[in-house]
Amino acid sequence: MTFLHWLRQPRRLATAAVITSVVGLLRLWRRQARVIGQIRITPISHLLQAVEAEKVREAVISTVACAYVLSDGTKCQASLLPIDAKLLVKLLHKHKVTYQALGPSPWKALALLAVPFAYLGVCGYMLYRLTNDGGIVGGPPPEHGSKSGGGGAPPSIGWDDVAGLPGVKAAVMEVVDVMQRPGRYARLGARCPRGILLAGPPGTGKTLLARAVAGEACVPFLCCAGSDFVEVFVGRGAKRVRSLFDEAARRAPCVLFIDELDAIGTARSARGGGGSDEHDHTLNQLLASMDGMGAVAGVLVMGATNRLGALDPALTRPGRFDRVLTLELPNETGRLEILRVHASRAPIERPEAVLPAVAARTAGCSGAELANLVNEAAICAVRANDTAVRGEHFEAALSSFLASRAGTYDAGRRAGAGGVPLSAGPSRASDGASAAQQQALQLQQAMWALLQGLQPPPPERARAAGSTGTGIEEVE
């Protein structure tokens, strides 16, 4: 990598400029100090006395100073006023001292005038790079598609990696079929949906589903977060939106995924001034860019949010997000499918008996929590020096979670769902839990089991279009 390529990074360029400025000032200061140390500064009276005593060998007179050399070779300098220069010239001429006049240099004056402007220009260029190339305060998101793991390449995730969402998965698979075989639908006047909005609690697989769409369609996956567009500087957020959609148009066909859409797509405020204006400008640019994507074939815009009601109605209308799919927490059948997907990477003893039991005890858990459960159970097996993951390892993961997070989790959400999330840390006998704590833990486990039997499993729904649940189609 060459030095110029290394300097293309805005922060590196700023660091190099600061170091160069400091080194240049130090060298200039040392040079001045060296020159001053070699020349003796004297008052004008000393110069006049030396001339009258005929101790001055030669002199150089400028408009502000006179540099002279004494008979013993000592170099001296005295400051002058314009009237002093006239008297000094007469005195030097009288005592026959060799002297010369030094006029102002036009190049020196030009350099003194140009250096500050050049320095300001360099600072302005660095500020422009920092604000437009993803530096400190602005610019497009640094790497579109960074979440895909391939810098925009098609992900390696397919439908086999998505489980527990039968209705939503079927609705999204239909969109992929439209992307792959557009002629089949064009014969009846149908077109590919321009956008899909995925709404649901955290950990339900919104990002995974979007990556699976790109992977099955074999198209690039461009990904960013809504917070990447949030700026207090006017115009920065809108510029980032334009940059992202321009990149999507260049890579068409592709999937453009905006995670945490509520960070940029919340309803516009009637208040004026400050960050509210910048938020509205960014949202307006997003709406205009999504409308412009209609003329670009093969670009599917997907968004994800867990605050569907907070989004601006203009953003969720058909024509921008044609389908709004609601992802629910998986039921027992869905949890079993998710566990089987993640358990395929780990050797589990008697999976046909262990996994259904785990799925029955984890009502209300999201897909991310179930994936973490399998991982923590595998860690427990390694800690016990076992060759396979068994049921007691899953039990240890559950117990460790309850012991470490009792009283800190959202009990209202979990009690309503009738289950317990499984996310375990290390569980050791040296923790020294008291008898009262163990009794409280057992009571809490009994409560979860009781609520699981009383609460019916949440239905699987996939709504298309409309943010209020009255969409065009509903898949059970």
Long-range contacts (C-beta under 8 A, 24 or more apart in sequence): 10-126, 10-129, 10-130, 10-133, 10-134, 10-135, 10-136, 11-130, 11-135, 11-136, 13-126, 13-129, 14-126, 14-130, 14-135, 17-122, 17-123, 17-126, 21-119, 38-75, 39-67, 39-75, 39-76, 39-77, 40-74, 40-75, 40-76, 40-77, 41-76, 41-77, 41-78, 42-76, 42-77, 42-78, 43-78, 44-78, 44-79, 44-80, 44-84, 46-76, 46-78, 47-76, 47-78, 47-88, 48-88, 48-91, 50-76, 51-88, 51-91, 51-92, 51-95, 51-97, 52-91, 52-95, 54-95, 54-97, 56-92, 56-95, 56-97, 57-97, 57-98, 58-97, 58-98, 58-99, 59-88, 59-92, 59-97, 59-98, 59-99, 59-100, 60-99, 60-100, 60-101, 60-102, 61-85, 61-88, 61-89, 61-99, 61-100, 61-101, 61-102, 62-101, 62-102, 62-103, 62-104, 63-103, 63-104, 131-233, 131-236, 132-239, 137-231, 137-233, 137-236, 138-231, 138-233, 138-236, 138-239, 138-240, 139-236, 139-239, 139-240, 140-239, 140-240, 140-243, 140-244, 140-247, 141-224, 141-228, 141-240, 141-243, 141-244, 144-222, 144-223, 144-224, 144-244, 144-247, 145-220, 145-221, 145-222, 145-223, 146-223, 147-207, 147-211, 147-223, 147-257, 147-259, 148-211, 148-214, 148-221, 148-222, 148-223, 150-221, 152-220, 152-221, 152-222, 152-251, 152-254, 153-220, 153-221, 154-214, 154-215, 154-217, 154-218, 154-219, 154-220, 154-221, 155-211, 155-212, 155-214, 155-215, 155-221, 156-215, 157-208, 157-211, 157-212, 157-215, 158-212, 158-215, 158-216, 159-212, 159-216, 160-341, 161-208, 161-212, 161-341, 162-205, 162-208, 162-209, 162-212, 163-334, 163-337, 163-338, 163-340, 163-341, 163-367, 164-205, 164-330, 164-334, 164-335, 164-337, 164-338, 164-367, 165-204, 165-205, 165-209, 165-327, 165-330, 165-334, 165-460, 166-334, 166-460, 167-460, 167-461, 167-462, 167-475, 167-476, 168-198, 168-209, 168-325, 168-326, 168-327, 168-460, 168-462, 168-475, 169-209, 170-462, 170-475, 171-323, 171-325, 171-462, 171-464, 171-473, 171-475, 172-196, 172-209, 172-212, 172-213, 172-325, 173-216, 175-213, 175-300, 175-323, 176-213, 176-216, 176-217, 179-217, 179-219, 179-253, 179-298, 179-300, 180-217, 192-298, 192-300, 193-300, 193-322, 193-323, 194-290, 194-293, 194-294, 194-300, 194-301, 194-319, 194-320, 194-321, 194-322, 195-290, 195-300, 195-301, 195-302, 195-303, 195-320, 195-321, 195-322, 195-323, 196-300, 196-301, 196-302, 196-303, 196-321, 196-322, 196-323, 196-324, 196-325, 197-261, 197-302, 197-303, 197-304, 197-305, 197-308, 197-316, 197-321, 197-323, 197-324, 197-325, 197-467, 198-302, 198-303, 198-304, 198-305, 198-325, 198-327, 199-304, 199-305, 199-306, 199-308, 199-324, 199-325, 199-326, 199-327, 199-467, 200-306, 200-326, 200-327, 200-328, 201-306, 201-327, 201-328, 201-329, 201-366, 202-306, 202-366, 202-368, 203-366, 203-367, 203-368, 203-369, 204-327, 204-328, 204-329, 204-330, 204-366, 204-367, 204-368, 205-327, 205-367, 205-368, 206-259, 206-304, 206-327, 207-257, 207-259, 207-304, 208-367, 209-327, 210-255, 210-257, 210-302, 210-304, 211-257, 213-255, 213-300, 213-302, 214-254, 214-255, 214-257, 217-253, 217-255, 219-253, 219-254, 219-255, 219-298, 220-251, 220-254, 220-255, 221-254, 221-255, 221-257, 222-247, 222-248, 222-251, 222-254, 222-255, 222-256, 222-257, 223-257, 223-259, 224-257, 224-258, 224-259, 225-258, 225-259, 225-260, 225-263, 226-258, 226-259, 226-260, 226-261, 226-262, 226-263, 226-264, 226-265, 227-260, 227-263, 227-264, 229-263, 229-264, 229-282, 229-286, 230-263, 230-264, 230-279, 230-282, 231-278, 231-282, 232-274, 232-275, 232-278, 233-278, 234-277, 234-278, 234-281, 235-278, 235-281, 236-278, 237-264, 237-278, 237-279, 237-281, 237-282, 237-285, 238-281, 238-282, 238-284, 238-285, 240-282, 241-282, 241-285, 241-286, 241-289, 242-285, 242-289, 244-289, 245-289, 245-290, 245-292, 245-293, 248-293, 248-296, 248-299, 248-301, 249-293, 249-296, 249-299, 252-296, 252-297, 252-298, 252-299, 253-297, 253-298, 253-299, 253-300, 254-298, 254-299, 254-300, 255-300, 255-302, 256-299, 256-300, 256-301, 256-302, 257-302, 257-303, 257-304, 258-301, 258-302, 258-303, 258-304, 259-303, 259-304, 260-304, 260-305, 261-303, 261-304, 261-305, 261-311, 261-315, 262-305, 262-306, 262-307, 262-310, 262-311, 265-303, 265-305, 265-311, 265-312, 265-315, 266-307, 266-310, 266-311, 266-312, 267-310, 267-311, 267-312, 267-313, 268-312, 283-312, 283-315, 286-315, 287-314, 287-315, 287-320, 290-315, 290-320, 291-319, 291-320, 294-319, 308-467, 309-467, 311-467, 313-467, 316-466, 316-467, 318-465, 321-465, 322-464, 322-465, 323-464, 323-465, 323-471, 324-463, 324-464, 324-465, 324-466, 324-467, 324-471, 325-462, 325-463, 325-464, 326-461, 326-462, 326-463, 326-469, 328-458, 328-459, 328-460, 328-461, 329-364, 329-365, 329-366, 329-417, 329-458, 330-365, 330-366, 330-367, 330-370, 331-457, 331-458, 331-460, 332-359, 332-360, 332-363, 332-457, 333-359, 334-460, 335-359, 335-362, 335-363, 335-365, 335-370, 338-367, 338-370, 338-371, 339-370, 339-373, 339-374, 342-370, 342-371, 342-374, 342-375, 343-374, 343-389, 346-374, 346-377, 346-378, 346-389, 347-387, 347-388, 347-389, 348-388, 348-389, 348-390, 349-388, 349-389, 349-390, 349-391, 350-390, 350-391, 353-391, 354-389, 354-390, 354-391, 354-394, 357-391, 358-391, 358-394, 360-452, 361-398, 361-419, 361-420, 361-448, 361-449, 361-452, 362-419, 362-420, 362-421, 362-422, 363-417, 363-418, 363-419, 363-420, 363-448, 363-451, 363-452, 363-455, 363-457, 364-413, 364-414, 364-416, 364-417, 364-418, 364-419, 364-420, 364-421, 365-419, 365-420, 365-421, 365-422, 366-421, 369-421, 369-422, 369-423, 370-422, 372-422, 372-423, 372-424, 373-397, 373-398, 373-422, 373-423, 373-424, 376-400, 376-422, 376-423, 376-424, 376-425, 377-424, 379-424, 379-426, 380-424, 380-427, 383-426, 394-422, 396-424, 396-427, 397-422, 397-424, 398-422, 398-424, 399-424, 399-427, 399-441, 400-424, 400-425, 400-426, 400-427, 401-425, 402-441, 402-444, 402-445, 403-427, 403-431, 403-433, 403-437, 403-441, 406-440, 406-441, 406-444, 414-448, 415-447, 415-451, 416-455, 417-455, 417-458, 418-448, 418-451, 418-452, 418-454, 418-455, 419-448, 419-451, 419-452, 420-445, 420-448
